[in-house]
């Protein structure tokens, strides 16, 4: 049984990129591709976490479109203006996705971090 949510999968020996869910936003797909490039051997729980984070990003992007269409405020129960309920959902989704992605990013050694800090300050690599 195949789902309409996913593009057909490439054969394991195929050089084609893996199928991504159709409902993912362009940003979610970019994040997925970037993390796979950084960690080509990602598998198991980490791969599942990556998929979950990308789904969260896609959902947040969809909610953002809804907020833009409806406006960032709505009428409350007594007619007062209140923030659209999806505003807090978007914030929570993006925070959770960022937390997951932070765990998945390659770990830098202290030397690599110092070198990167040197690049940021001077514009050239430190040795």
N, C-alpha and C positions, 0 to 999 in steps of 0.2 A: 504494500500500500504506500503510495507516495503522497506527500503533502503539497498543496499548491503554494505553501509558504516558502518552499525552498527551490532553488535552481537545481537542475540535475547535477549529481556528483560526477567528478572526473574519475576515471579509473586510477587505482593507487599508483600504477607505474607512469601515469600520464604526467607531463610537466605542467599541465594546466592548473590554475589556482583552484583551491577548494571552493565548493559552492557556498554561497552566503544566503541567508534568509532574504526573501524578497521584501519583507516589511522593514528591513534595516534602512536607516537613513544613509545618505552619502557619508556623513561624518562617522557613523558607526562602522561603515565598511572601511573607511580610511584608517581608523584606529585599529581594526582587526588586522589589516594588511601590515601596518607599521609594527605592531607587536610580533606578528609572525616573522617579519624581516629581522627584528631584534633577537628573537628566540625561535629559530626554525625547528628546534627539537621539542617545542612545548607539547605536552600531552597530558592525559589524565585529568586530574582535578584542576590543574592550572588552565588547561584548554577549556574546561567547562566554565571556569571563572571568567575567562576572556569572553566567552560567548554570552555569559550573563551580563557582564559589564557593557558589551556592545548592544545587547537588547535594552538595557537601561538607557543608554545614550539615545537609541532610536525612539524609545518611548518618550523621553524628555523632549526630543526634537518634535515629535508629533504633538505633544502637549503645548509646546511653544507656539506652534502654528495655530492651535485652537485658541490660545490666549490672544495672539495677534488678531485673529478674526473676531473674537468676542469682546476684546478689550481687557485690560488688566484689572478692572474693577467690575463688580456686579452688585446688584441690590441685595442687601441683607434682609432678614426676616421682618424688620420694621421699616424697610425702605432706605436705610442708610447705605452708603457706599462702603463696600468691603473689598479686600483683595480677592481676585479670582482664586477659587480653591486650588486650581492647578498650579498656581505660582509656587506654593510650598511643596507640592509634589515634584515639580521640576527641580527645585533646589535639592530635595532629598535624593532624587534619582541621580543627579549629577555628582553629589557628594559621595554617594555609595559607589558609583562607577569609578570615580577618581581614586577612592580608597582601594578598590580591587586592582585597578591598573597600576597603582603605585607598588603594590606587592608583586606584580608581574614584571615590572621593569627590571632590566639586568642590574645586578648589584655591582657598584663601582668600588674598587679598592680605595683605600685612603690616598694612595699615590695618584690614582686616576682623578680623584676628587680635587686634590691639590693642583694637579696639572690643569684640570678644567678651570679651576678658580684662577690660575695664572693666566690662562687664555682669556678669561673674561676681563682681567685687570689690565694686561699689557698688550693684548692682541697677538701675542706669540706664545708658543709652548715654553713651559719652564722645564728645566732639566735638573 
